Amino acid sequence: MTARLLLLPLLALPLAGCAAPAPASGSAGGSTPATVDKVPEGSRADAWWEHVQFLAADEMRGRETGSPEHRKAANYVADQFTRAGVQPAGTDGFLQPVTFRSRKIDESKSSLALVRKGKASPVSLGDEATFGMRIDAAPQLEAPLVFVGHGLRIPEANHDDFEGLDVRGKVVVYLAGSPKQVPGALSAHYQSAAERWSTLRSLGAVGTISVANPKSMDVPWERSSPNRLNPAMALADASLDDTAGQQMSVAFNPAKAERLFEGSGHTFAEVLKIADEGKALPHFALPVSVKATVTVDSQVVESQNVVGIVRGRDPALADEFVVLSAHLDHVGLGAAINGDAVYNGAMDNASGIATLLESAKAVIATRPRRSVVFVAVTAEEKGLLGSRYFALHPSVAKDGIIANINMDMFLPLFPMKTVMALGLDESDLGDDLRAVATGMHLAVQPDPEPHRNRFIRSDQYSFIREGVPALAMKVGYDEGSPEAKIAAEWTHDRYHAPSDDLDQPIDRGAAATFTKMIGELCLRVASRDTRPQWKDASFFRRFARPVLSDTTAAR
């Protein structure tokens, strides 16, 4: 595959060194932020692109977690940190090794069937269904099925898909997604794997069959199913297993899902229609059982987070940390599409790592009052595992982590006029972002597609679960705009596909603007008077850790 970039015009000022922060203004957001000076046109955009070129080259084979190529990428990040003057902050220099249990299904020795009236009807693996290997699946399982709507219990919304149902000892079938009337934060949180299984385990369920709504699938079944044989992973530390006790996890092709509903008096088409109308889904037992045999090849794998630090200049605040994060891994090699089997991950997420590296230069140029920790995490594609491990076992003092700013697949596909922030109105970090964006003449928007649950689908959620206010940053677009169409087409065609490579149209001006904005935002948050706080109305405030004392900038 030839590495060839279609360059759009450079439209933004690139990231550069920074002036010292102005004195505290007394505003709610704290001190006035540092500003980023202009440097020669294109230089930072060129540096950003050089990082992407290295990390997303075919030779890096998609940076699979635990692979030699991922280790090469980790060493590259560590070397770039060293060149920039960032200090090592891992447990082994810049590195924080993390141990995983890798699982790969052996389909030649595995099977799935639906059993009606004692007669087993085979389910075709790949065409009709796939086994999920993020759980420790039971080698043998036979259990009755029950349809549980969206499979959610959300007390804050008085929503309970399990009311009146007995799911003990059963496998639950659910339609992915949530009721339209449930607010985005509530919906996203309760759809997380940890929360969903916590509810199901308490009710005695033994497994799950999920069916996606075709209207909200990021990746079509025909593109995702061929990669079902790729290894999945879990943290080797059993105490960190969010799915302990789950014996089966199956995804069913929505185009084949009518099989599950035969004889129930309901159809899958009816379920989809009710969901699309925003009405409450029915819940009912299915007159069928599932029978599964699963054989797994398992091994222990080590991969690395890469951690660097720029120490804060204020002795009273230097032990508080703003964490900038981006994931270093991608999905490695996979099923070939048009003869290409390398899933390069240029925008997902070499782009975010490139911004992380260039932002470090801005922070070095102007040391803020607090310390800034730069974390290139591993195993995001395996279920946010590297960030989960770091958030629970950080290589800096855990109580000192006060904020997280995460960059994942920010998609510089068109000129940047708007910044999208997932979690914009959950904490006062949103106020800091608005101030920075105003100075850069950028509009600010919350997630325009909350139903996609993106706020729980990347590494910021690992920090949120530990009480840390966080933002996930992307290039924004207006709903229904040409830019929205470009982003949607990219997701459909290139997300987790070999075509997310170096041969795609990228707006380097947007990348430079985004990177400049991240640098300014980091400097502002790291020099504000007070720690960031969840807003009173935020759902995620419940995770907030008690603060023994908060330092105010009188010094």
N, C-alpha and C positions, 0 to 999 in steps of 0.2 A: 504494500500500500504506500503510495507516494505521499509524503508530508507536504501539503501545499495549502497555504492560507489565503482565503479571499479577503483582502483587507478593505475595510470601509474607512472613510476619511477620519483622521484624528481630530476630534471635536472638543476635547477637554484639556484643561491644564493638568499635567501629570503631577504626581506626588513628589514632594521635595522636602528639604529641611524646614524646620519650624522656628518661629520666633518664640521667645519666652512668654509664658502665660501672663496675662494682665492681673493686677491685684483682684482680690475677691470683690464681687459686686454686691453681695448680699441678696441676690436673686434666689429663687427656689432651687434652681439648678446648681448653685454654687458659683465658683470662680468663672470668669470669662475664659473661654477656651483659647488655647494657642491657635495660631493661624499657620497655614502652610504656604510657604513662599513659592514663587514661580522658579522653575529651572528650565534649561533649554528644551524647547518643544520636542516632544516625542521621546525623551531619554528614559523617563520612567515607564512609559508604555512599552518601550523596547525591552527594558529590563523585565517587566511583567511577562511579556511574551516569551522571553528566553527561558524563564522558569517553566512555563507551560510546555514549551517545546521539549525540554528535557524530560519532564515528568510524564508526558503523554506520548512520547515516541513509541513506535512499535517495539523497540528493543526492551521497553519496560513491561511489556506483556500484561498491561492492565493493572499492575501494582496489587495483585492479589494478597490479602492478608496472610502473613507468614511466609511469603515467597522470597527467594533471593532478590527479585526485582523490587519488592517492597522495602527490603533492607537497604538496597541501593538508593532508593528514594529517601529513606530516613537519613542515610549518611549525607545525601545531597543537602537536605534541609539543615542538618547539623553544621555542615561546612558553610552554608550561606549565613547561618546565624553567627558563626565565628567570624566570618569576613565583615559582617555588619557591626561587630562589637557586642553582640548579645552574649550574656554569660550562660553557661550550662546550668540547668536546674532539674535534670532528671535524677534518677537513682544510680545511673551509670553514665556519668558525663551528661550529654544531652538526652540520652535514651532512658526510657522507662519501659523495661521489658514487661510484657503481659502474656500470660499463659492461657491458651484456649483448648477446648475439646472440639476437634473438627469431626464432623459426621457427613458421610456420603452414602446415600442409599444404593444398595445393590438390587436393582429392579429385576434381575434374573432370578432372584430368590425372594422377591416380595410380590404381594398381590392384594387386591382390594375387590370386594364383592358386596352387592346388596342382596339381602336374604328376605324373601317373601314366602310365607307359608312353607318354610323349610327348604325352599329351592333357592340356591345361590346363583346370582347372575353377575358374571365378571364385569368389573369396571376397567376400562382401558386406561392404563397409566400413560399420561402424556396427552392423549386426546381428550379424555373425559375428566381426569383428576390428577393431582400430584400430591405426594406426601411432603409435609414440612419437616425439615430436619433440625430446626432450631431447638426442638424439644428432645427429651430422652424418650423416644417412642417405645411402647411395649412391643416385644417380639410377636405376640399374638393377642388379638382383641376381638371379641364379638359383643356387640351391645346394641340395644334399640336406639332409634333416632327420635328426636323431638324437634320441631321447628319453633324457634324462640324469637321470631321477628329480627330485630337488630342485635339481640343478645346483650342488652345493656340494662343495668340497674343504676339510675341516676337520681339519687334522693333529692338533690337540689331542684330538679325539674319535675318531681313527683312522677317519674317515669320508671316503670318496672316491667320489663318484658317477661319476667318469670312468675308474675302473680298468678296463682292458681295452678302452676305447673309443677310436676314432679320430674326433676332431671337427675335424680340420684342414680348413679350407675349407668347413665346414658351418655350418648354422644349428641351434642346439640348442633343443629344446623341453623346458621344465621345469615342474613343478608348484610354484607359489609356496608358500613355507613351508620347514620343515626337519624332520628326524627328531625325533620326540618325546623321544628319549632324550638329545638334545644340550642342554646347559645354555643358559639364555636368553641370557647375554652372548655366548657363542660363536656361537649361532644368529643373533642380531641382527647382530653384526659381519660375519659372512661373507655375510649376505644383503644388505648394503649394495651399492648400485650400483657403487661404486668397487672393493670387494673382489671382487664377483662377476665384473666384467669383467676385472679383473687376472688372475684365474685363467683365464678363457676366452681372453683374448688370448694368454697364455703357451702355451695348448694349440692355438692356431691357428684358433679358431672365428671366424666372421665376423659372426654375429648371433644374436639370441635371439627365441624365441616363448614368452611366459609364459602360463600358464593358472592362474587363481586357484582355490583350493579354495572352493566355494560356502559352506562352513560358516564361513569366516573372512574373508569379504569385508566390509569396512567400508561400502562403498557398492555397492548392487546395480548390475549391468551396465546395467539399463534406465535408471538415473539417471546413471551416469558416461559412457556412450557418447555421449549427445547433446552433451557438451561437448568432444568430441575435436577440434573445429575451433578451439578457443581457442588462442592462442599459447603455446608453450613457450619456455623460455629456457635459455641457458648463459652462463657467464662469458665475456666477450669475450677475455680473456687465454687463449690456447691452452695455455699451460703449466699452467693450472688445470683442464684438461679431464680428468675422471676416466674418460671413455668414448672416448678417442681410439682410432680404428681400428675402432670398432663400426659396421658398415654397415647393420644393420637392427635395429629394436626393434619388436616386435608384441605386443599383448595379444590373446589369443583368448578369446572368450566361452565359459565352461565349459559352457554349455548346448548349444553347437555343437561342442565339442572332439572328439567321436567321429570327426569327419572326418579328424583328424590321424592316427588310429590304424588306419584301415581297411587291411586286408591285412597287418597286422603280427603277427597272432596274439594281440594284446592289445586291451583296450578301455579307454577312459577311466574307465568305471564301475569296472573292476577296479583301476585305479590309485588311484582315490579310496578304495575299500574297504581296500586295503592300507595307505594313508596313515592312514586313520582308525583302523585297528587298531594303529598304531604300528610296523609292520613295515618292513623295508628295501624301498625301491621298486626295481623292475627297471630295467635300462638296455638299450636296444636300438636298432638302426637302424630307421628308418621307411622303408617302400618308396615314398617320395614326395619330391618336391622342391618348393621354394617359388620362385615367380617374382614379383618386385616391381618396380614402377615408382613412383617417388616424385618429386613436384614440390613444391617448398617456396618459399613467400614468406618472405624473410629481411630483417631490418633491424637496425640498431644502436639500442639503447634505453639510456637512462640512468635510474637510480633512486637512491634515497638511503637509507643508514643514518643514523640520528640518534643522536649520541653526546654525553652530558654527563658531568660528573665532579664529585664532592664530594671535595676533597682531604683526606687523612687528617691528624689532628692530631699524630701522632708523627713527627718528622722522620726517624727511623731506618726507619720503615715506610711513609712516604707514597708511595714509589715502587713499592709493591706494590699490586695492584689486584684487588678482588673485582668481577666483572662480573655485573650483573643484566641479563637479556635477555628480550625478548619480540618476536614478529614483528608488524610493522605492516601488512603486505600481506594481502590475501585474493585471491579468484579473479576478482573483477570481475563483468562481465556474462556470462550464459550462457544455456543453453536454458531457456525459460520453463516453469515448473511452476505450474499453476493461474493462468496469466496473469502471473506474476511472474518477471522475468528478472534482478533485482538480487540477487546473492549477497552479502548485507550483511556476513557475518562478525562478528556480535555477540559470540558466545562464541569464535569462531576468527578473529581473536584480539584484538578490541577489548577484551575482558575482561582479557587479559594486559597490554596497554598501559596500561589504567586502573590496574591494580595497580602497574605499573612507576612511573607518575607519582605515585601516592599513597605508594609506598615511598620515593621520593626525598624527600618531605617529612619522613619519619621520620629519614632519614639526615642531612638538613640540621639538624634539631632537635638531634641528638646526633652530632656528628662523631666517627666511630670512629677508631681508630689508623691503619688503612690507608685508602687512597683507594678510593672506590666509583665504578665506571663504569657508567652506565646506557645501554644500547644498544637502540634500537628498530630491528630489522633489517628489511631488505626481502627480497623474493624467497624467503621460506621455502617458499611454495607452489610455487615453481619448482624445488625440490630443495635447499633450505637454502643457497641461493647467497649471500645477503647476509651471513649469519653465517660462511660459508666464507671469503668475502673478508676480513671483519673479523678472523677468527682468524688468517689468514695475513698480513694487512697491517693490523694494528691501528693506530689513531691515537694510542695510548699505547705505551710500551715493551713489546714482546712478552714479553720475559723476566720482566717484572714481573707478568704476569697469573697469579694463583695459584688462582682458583676461579671457577666459573660457576654461577649459579642461574638457571634458565630457567622462564618461565611461558608455557604454550601451551595454550589450550583447557582451562582447569582445571575448568570445568563446575560452577558454583555452582547446582545444580539442587535441592538439598535441604539441610536443616540440616547443618552441618559438625561431625562428631564424630571424624573420622579424616582424617589427612593421608596421601596416597599420594606416595611418592617413588620415581621411576624412578632406579635407581642407588644405592638406599639403602645397600647393604652393599658397594659397590665402593670407597668411600673413607671417611675419617673425617669427612667432611661429614655422613654419616649420624648420627654421634654428636652433632654439634652440633644437628641437627634433633631428635633424640630429647630432648635437654635442653630445647629451646625448646617442643616439643610437651607435655612433662610439665608445664611451667609454665603452659601454657594448657589443661591437662586434655584434650588430644587424644590419641587413639591414633595409632600410626604403622604403616604397612604398606608393604611393597615392592609392586612391580607384580603385581597378582593375575592378569594376563593376559599373561605374558611372550611368548606365541606371536604377539601382535600387533606385536612388535618396536618398541614406541614409544620405546625408549631411543635408537634410531638414526634416528628419524623426525622429530625436531625439532632446533632449533638447538643444543642442548647438545652434540650429536654433533660439530659443527664444532670445538668447543673440546676435546672429548675426543681427537679425532684429533691435536691439537697438544699432548697431554700434560696438559691442565688438568683436575683433578678437577671433577666437575659433578654437579648434581642437577636433575631435571625434576620440578616440583611440581604436584600436582593434589589436588582434593577426593576423599577416599577413600570406599570402600564395601566391605562384606563380600560375598564371592561368594555368589550365590543370594539376596541380600537384596532388598527392594523398591527400595532405592537403586540396586543393580546393574541392575535391570530398567529403571529410569528412564534410567540412563546408556546402556544398550544401545539403548533405543528412540530416545533422542536421536541417537545415532550413525547408526542406520538411517534415521531420518526427516529429520534436520536437518543432519547433517554434510555440508559442501559442497553445501548446498541453499539456495534463497532463504528457507526458513523459519527459518534461523539469523539472525533479524532482531530487531527491538525488540519484536515481538509474540509473546513466549514466556514461560512461567513461569520466573522467576529468584528464588532465595532471596538477598535482599540481605544477610541476616545471615551467610550462608556466605561471600559475597564480602568482607564486612568482616573476618570472622575470618581468612580466607585472607590478605588483605592485611596485617593486623596481624602474622600469623605470618611472612610474607616479610620485613617490616621488622625484626622481632626476629632472625630468622635471619641476615639480612645484617649487622646490627650485631654479632652474636656472632662470625661468621666474620671480619669485618674488624677485630676487636679481640682475637682469640686470640693466644696467645704464638707459635705456630709456624704455618708454612704448612700448608695441608691436604695430605694425602698419600693416594695410592692404598693400599689394603690389600694385604698380601702375597699374598693368594689371588686378588686381582682379575685378571681377564683383561686389563683395560684398563691395568694397571700397565706393560705393554710399551710404551705410548706415553709414559710419564713422561719428562720432560726432565731432564737432569742439573742439579742445583742446585749452583752454585759455593759458595754460602754461604747459611746460613739465619739470620735474625736472631731472637734470643731476647729476650724482653721483660725486660731487666734495668733498663731505664730507666723 
